Amino acid sequence: MEPILNLENIGYCYGNQVALKGIDLSVTGGEILGILGPNGSGKSTLLKLMDGLLSPGEGEIQLRGNSFQGLDRSELARDVAMVAQENYFRFSFTALEVVLMGRYPHLKRLQFEGRKDIDAACHALESTHALELADRPIHELSGGERQRVLIARALAQEPRIILLDEPTSFLDLKFKREVFQLISALSRDRGLSVVLVSHDIDLVAMYCSRLMMLKEGEVYTTGLPEEVVTAENIQEVYECPVLVDTNPQTGRPRVSVV
């Protein structure tokens, strides 16, 4: 299958500090790709490059065969949507108003949302089981409810790829599971490609079809969850001894700190 998003020899620096070096990565339709690595390994920087928020210092990123350099922000946003780790709203927008913000790639300059946009926003809320939250202020929602609304905003863009930066940060176990189940269902039912960064190794191993592990800005290893999530890899990359066995219910790797 032809990749939707392709990164070739990507490098990026913050001043003199190398954040990423020699990254090669392809994202195909309908896959869930998990990116693992300790703090400072370049995970969030990689997502920002894939979203066009940063431009690579080296290499090239292509979307459906076209270089990012030839695409304006709206063109890119019709295919790629981002759910950032931190989302701050200065005003108390309702959930529906937040999701409608995702329609901007489909609107002309100064154009107001129409019925088609409202329908798309409501459908996105329904897809994330958040339609009943439509009229509630975003500041009054729980962490899990808020995350579902933010994913709905990304869906309202009608993208082919969603990028998620730590989608379960600060959520309890129940909501973490719900968010990953939602992501898995959206990928399966819509053929949506998902790239997510997470420190939840067990959940990433359970729900992702492929993993990439970064160390100090470079690709340490890629492959199937059982190939990447090993005690040896985690010891080397995270500098933490662990026990990795197999979850008897899912057959996927399971990590315990020792």
N, C-alpha and C positions, 0 to 999 in steps of 0.2 A: 504494500500500500504506500502511495506517495505521501511524504510528510506534509503536514499543514504548516508547521513552523520548523525552520532549520537553522541551527547555529553552527558556524564554522570557525574554529580557531579563535574564539572570542577572548579578548583580554580587556581588563578595565583597571584603572588606578584612581585612587583618591590622592591627588598630589603625587608624592613619591611613594605612597603606600600601594603595593600591588594587592588588589582585591580578588581578581580572577585572572587566570592565565590558561590559554590553550583549551578552552571549553568547546567540545564538539557534542552536539545534541540535536536529535530530531524528535518531533512530537507528531504522532499519527492520530487519525480520527478515532474517537471513542475510547482512547486509553486513559488510564489514571496513572500519572507519573509522580512518584514521591521523591522529594529531594531531602536528603539527610545530611547532617554534619553539625559539629559543635558551633557555638557562638563564634563569629568572626571568620567562618569558613567561606563566606561569600554567597550564602543562600538567598538572602533578601536582595542583594545586588543583582544576582542573576535574574530574579523575577522582574525587577525594575527594567533591566535591559530587554527582557522578553515583552514587556508592556510598552516599550518605547519611551519610558520616563528618563532613561539614561541612554546615551549613545556609546557604543563600544569604542575603546581606543584602538583595538585591533580586531581583525576578522570582520565577518559579515553575518547579518541576520536576514533571513528571507521568510516572507509570508506567502505561501502558495506560489513560490517561485519568484516573487517580486521582492526586491531589496527594500528594507525599512526606509532607506534614505529617500525613496521615491514616493512615500506615502505620507499624507498629512494626518493630523491627529484623528479626525473623524473617520477617515478610511480605515485606519488601524483599529479604531474602537469598534467598528462593525464586525470585526473578526476576533478581537482579543479583549477580554474584560478582566479587571483586576479587583480582588477583594483584599485590601491592605490590612496589615496587622493592627494599625491604629486608625480609627475613623472618628473624627471630632466634628460635631455639628454645633455651630454657634447659636443657631436658632432652633426652637423646638418644632421641627417639621413633623408632620404625621408620617407614618410608615409609607402610605401611598405616595406622598410627596417625595420621600427619599427614593422610592423605586422609580418614580417618573424621571428622576435625574439621570437614570440610565438610558433614557431615550434620546439624549443629546446628539448621538452620532447620526440619527435619522431626521433631525430637524435642521432647517435652514437658519441662518443668522437671524436672531430676534424673533423666530417663529415660536408661537405658543403650541403646547401640546393639544392634539385633537382627540377625537373619539378612538381612533386607531391606537394612539399612544396609551390612552387610559385602559383600553382593553388589553394591550400588551402588558401593562404594569399589573393589572389585576390577575392576568393569567400567570405571570411570574410569581406573584404572591400565593396564588393557589398551588402552584407547582412546589413551593417550599413550605406548604401547610401553614401559611401566615396570612391568609386572606382576612381572617377575623381580627387581625391587628391593623387593618388598613387605616382606621381613623384614630388610632392611638398615637400620642406623641412619642418620637423615637427615644427621648430621654427617660420615659417611664417604662421601657421594656426591659425584661431580664436579659442577661447575657446571651442565653440561647435564642430567645425571640429576636433580639437585635441581630444576631448573626444570620438567622434565616432571612431577615429583611435585607441585609446587605448582599446576601447571595441572590436574592430576588432582584435587587437593583442590577447586579451583573447580568442576570438572565434577561432582563428587559432590554439590554443592548442587542439581544439576539446574536450572540457571538458563536464562534466555532470552538473557541478555547477559553477556559476560565483559569485564571491564576489566583491561587489562594496562599496568602502569607500567614502562617500560624493560625489556621481557622478555628482552632479549639483552645486558644490561649484563654486562661482565666475561667474556663468552663468546668463544671463538675463532670463526673464520669458519665452520668446519664446524658447530658447535653453533648459531650464529646462523641458518644456513640451515635446519637441522633444526627449530628452534623455529618459524620462520615457515612452513615447510611443514606442520608439525603444526597450527598455527592455521588455515591455509587449508583443510586437510582437514576439520577439525572444523566450520568454518563451512559448507563445501560439503555435507558428509554429514549434518549434524544441523540445518541451518538456523539455527545459532547466530549471534547478532550479536556482533561483536567490536569493541571500541574500544581502541586501543592508542596509547600515547605512546612515541616512540622518536627517538633521534638518528641512527639508521641510515637516512638519506634514500633510498639506493638500494633497500634491502630493503622499506621502506615503499611506495615507488613501484611496486615489483614485485608486491607481494602485496595491497595495499589497493585496494578498489574506489572509495573516495572519500577525499579528504584535506581537512583543515582546518589552516591555518597561522595561528599566533598571534604577535602582536607587542605587547609591553608590556601584556598582559592583554586585548587586543581581537582580534577576528577580522580578520586581514589579508586572507585570501582563502580560499575553499573551491571544490571542484570535483573533476574527474577528475585523476588523477596528472599527466597531460601538461599540464593547465591550471594546476596549482599549482606543480609542480616546474619552474620556469624560471630561467634565469640572473638575470633581472631581479628576480624575487621573492626569491630567495635572497640576492642582493646587498643588497636593501633590508632584509630581515628579519634576516639573520645578519651583515650588514656584512662579507661575505667574497666576493671575486671568485671565480667558478666558471665552468666550462664545462659546459653541459648538452647532451648529445646523446642519441641513441636506441640502446638496447641492441639489437644486431642479432638476438639470439635471442628476446627477449621483446617487443620493440616498445615497452617502457616507458622513461621517462626515466632517464638515467644521469648522475651528477654527478662531476666531477673538479675538484679545487682547482687554481687557476692562480696 
